[in-house]
Amino acid sequence: MREPRKEDLIEGATGPWEIVLGLEVHAQVASKAKLFSGASTEFGAEPNTQVSFVDAAMPGMLPVINWYCVEQAVRTGLGLKAQINLRSVFDRKNYFYPDLPQGYQISQFKYPVVGEGVIVIDLPGQRSVSVGIERLHLEQDAGKSLHDQDPSNSFVDLNRSGVALMEIVSRPDMRSAEEAQAYVRKLRTILRYLGTCDGNMDEGSLRADVNVSVRRIGAELGTRCEIKNVNSIRFIGQAIEYEARRQIDVLEDGGVITQETRLFDPRAGETRSMRSKEEAHDYRYFPDPDLLPLVLTQNQVDAIAASLPELPDEKKARFISAYGLSPYDATVLVAERAPADFYEAVAKGRDPKLAANWVTGDFFAALAREGFTIETSPVSAEALGQLIDLIVDGTISGRIAKQVFEKMFKDGRDPAKIVEEEGLRQVTDLSAIEASIDAVIAANPDKAAQAKDKPNLAGWFVGQVMKTTSGKANPQVVNEILLRKLGISSAG
Amino acid sequence: MSVDQNTVRRIARLARIAVTQEELAPLAGELSGILAWVEQLNGLDTTGVEPMTSAVAMSLKSREDVITSGNLQAEVTRNAPLSEDGFFVVPKVVE
């Protein structure tokens, strides 16, 4: 039982309320073919061109399971530190809807392939929360209905029908919209590390149903409402904030919450009841007679376990202990595999903190600004490493390095080449630096006279000298000589 | 276990089968009879007997992750009462 945090509580008219959240995430398995047919799962095809006779539920067609999808479910389960069930069963979940030609969805009800696991979510202020995973099961996706093409008809595309989904059900362990968002982000990161789902929320590869209830502190769980198919992390936050507030208003007005399915309307920023008639759901689950139980051997599971990559939590811990990075930098770097790998390539044989500063600082900023990804970056890890080497060996100053970096990013040239071709080598010749300093002091006799009493002026002089040397003088050397010439004790 | 008329009406609705008021009573009787007949199996002691999942000893057949079907738009929509631009067209079902 978690102690509620003050900042997570919502103040109502009659006192504070606690939000309780559980999520059901549908993650599309990154497979080429569907769960029980050989039709393609490629996104964005012409309507009904990726529909086999199995997906269209033609009479007599039988489902045959795609073993790759089974392996991805197991792999995901292992990544969630979850129990793998060597025997699981496919059931039929019966309901009628035009985008479900079979009249039932093949899912796993009583015996899912993956049992209990856990996800540790990272929150601001180095806070972390363990969210329990109740289960993960394999099921078919439905087709897609379009309602805005025609005033009196709906259009149905079955391309998505039968695509493999992993439904990942959390325990009601989250207490704020921020935690729910962090949960989805972390789950997405893990799925992407594992390569079992591309995590693309825009294309619907990752969708969340959010269960929201509110209660008085320490009270029993309240009645929950389920907000269906929220398809962005931002909307998840908005939907939760709205729904919690709505429930509190109903309860404080003396009303009761009825368990129901609601829809989030991003344009209005509100949730709405999806079914006017309260028809209790009765899915009449029963084992699918077309499919035998799904049986795995421990050897198969062990082989998958042996192929797991280093996961974000472990990578983060290693970055902190092996490289001495701050938890914040480590969290930023491990959010995706590509930047983590990029960072490690830059840091290899170099000062790891300096490498982290460059990767998370100028490099990430340039990628974001120019619309590049790690994969399309014009600056390779090797080139960025060479740039850092030039700073460390004193060839260029940190300030010039920033200029060199921008040039590297623009035309992909080698840092050493840029430094040579553009004459950016740091001036270490003391007499040259001294000459520049003398010139600046001679040009500003008033300020030089004041500097004895106002040591802060030294900074201004450093700036002037750097300007006259186009930033190529070693700023430390400039500072030392300046202090001496201006008669300021170096402690000042 | 016996089935009353309300249960028959509910099951018929869930299965989208039209059942008239007059049919409810006879159907309730027939379904109750079928259930009573099957219930005789409860008289057997099945302690320690594994649930049967197949008449023949065999394991789940599987396929590889290879695309083997598709581009059947015309065939797939051929039986539909209405289709347009490759879509199935159905009466509006917005909730």
Chai-1 contact restraints between the chains, C-beta under 6 A:
chainA,res_idxA,chainB,res_idxB,connection_type,confidence,min_distance_angstrom,max_distance_angstrom,comment,restraint_id
A,S31,B,D65,contact,1.0,0.0,6.0,A-B,restraint_1
A,K32,B,D65,contact,1.0,0.0,6.0,A-B,restraint_2
A,K32,B,I67,contact,1.0,0.0,6.0,A-B,restraint_3
A,A33,B,D65,contact,1.0,0.0,6.0,A-B,restraint_4
A,A33,B,I67,contact,1.0,0.0,6.0,A-B,restraint_5
A,G38,B,I67,contact,1.0,0.0,6.0,A-B,restraint_6
A,G38,B,T68,contact,1.0,0.0,6.0,A-B,restraint_7
A,G38,B,S69,contact,1.0,0.0,6.0,A-B,restraint_8
A,A39,B,S69,contact,1.0,0.0,6.0,A-B,restraint_9
A,A39,B,G70,contact,1.0,0.0,6.0,A-B,restraint_10
A,S40,B,I67,contact,1.0,0.0,6.0,A-B,restraint_11
A,S40,B,G70,contact,1.0,0.0,6.0,A-B,restraint_12
A,E46,B,G86,contact,1.0,0.0,6.0,A-B,restraint_13
A,P47,B,G86,contact,1.0,0.0,6.0,A-B,restraint_14
A,P47,B,F87,contact,1.0,0.0,6.0,A-B,restraint_15
A,N48,B,Q73,contact,1.0,0.0,6.0,A-B,restraint_16
A,N48,B,V76,contact,1.0,0.0,6.0,A-B,restraint_17
A,N48,B,T77,contact,1.0,0.0,6.0,A-B,restraint_18
A,N48,B,G86,contact,1.0,0.0,6.0,A-B,restraint_19
A,T49,B,N71,contact,1.0,0.0,6.0,A-B,restraint_20
A,T49,B,Q73,contact,1.0,0.0,6.0,A-B,restraint_21
A,Q50,B,G70,contact,1.0,0.0,6.0,A-B,restraint_22
A,V51,B,V76,contact,1.0,0.0,6.0,A-B,restraint_23
A,S52,B,S69,contact,1.0,0.0,6.0,A-B,restraint_24
A,A56,B,V76,contact,1.0,0.0,6.0,A-B,restraint_25
A,V64,B,K61,contact,1.0,0.0,6.0,A-B,restraint_26
A,V64,B,R63,contact,1.0,0.0,6.0,A-B,restraint_27
A,I65,B,S62,contact,1.0,0.0,6.0,A-B,restraint_28
A,N66,B,R63,contact,1.0,0.0,6.0,A-B,restraint_29
A,N66,B,D65,contact,1.0,0.0,6.0,A-B,restraint_30
A,W67,B,S62,contact,1.0,0.0,6.0,A-B,restraint_31
A,Y68,B,D65,contact,1.0,0.0,6.0,A-B,restraint_32
A,F96,B,R16,contact,1.0,0.0,6.0,A-B,restraint_33
A,P98,B,V90,contact,1.0,0.0,6.0,A-B,restraint_34
A,P98,B,V93,contact,1.0,0.0,6.0,A-B,restraint_35
A,H147,B,V94,contact,1.0,0.0,6.0,A-B,restraint_36
A,S152,B,K92,contact,1.0,0.0,6.0,A-B,restraint_37
A,N153,B,V89,contact,1.0,0.0,6.0,A-B,restraint_38
A,N153,B,K92,contact,1.0,0.0,6.0,A-B,restraint_39
A,S154,B,V90,contact,1.0,0.0,6.0,A-B,restraint_40
A,S154,B,K92,contact,1.0,0.0,6.0,A-B,restraint_41
A,S154,B,V93,contact,1.0,0.0,6.0,A-B,restraint_42
A,F155,B,F87,contact,1.0,0.0,6.0,A-B,restraint_43
A,F155,B,V89,contact,1.0,0.0,6.0,A-B,restraint_44
A,V156,B,F88,contact,1.0,0.0,6.0,A-B,restraint_45
A,V156,B,V90,contact,1.0,0.0,6.0,A-B,restraint_46
A,D157,B,F87,contact,1.0,0.0,6.0,A-B,restraint_47
A,M274,B,E95,contact,1.0,0.0,6.0,A-B,restraint_48
A,D282,B,L14,contact,1.0,0.0,6.0,A-B,restraint_49
A,L292,B,T53,contact,1.0,0.0,6.0,A-B,restraint_50
A,L292,B,S54,contact,1.0,0.0,6.0,A-B,restraint_51
A,L292,B,L60,contact,1.0,0.0,6.0,A-B,restraint_52
A,P293,B,T53,contact,1.0,0.0,6.0,A-B,restraint_53
A,L294,B,L60,contact,1.0,0.0,6.0,A-B,restraint_54
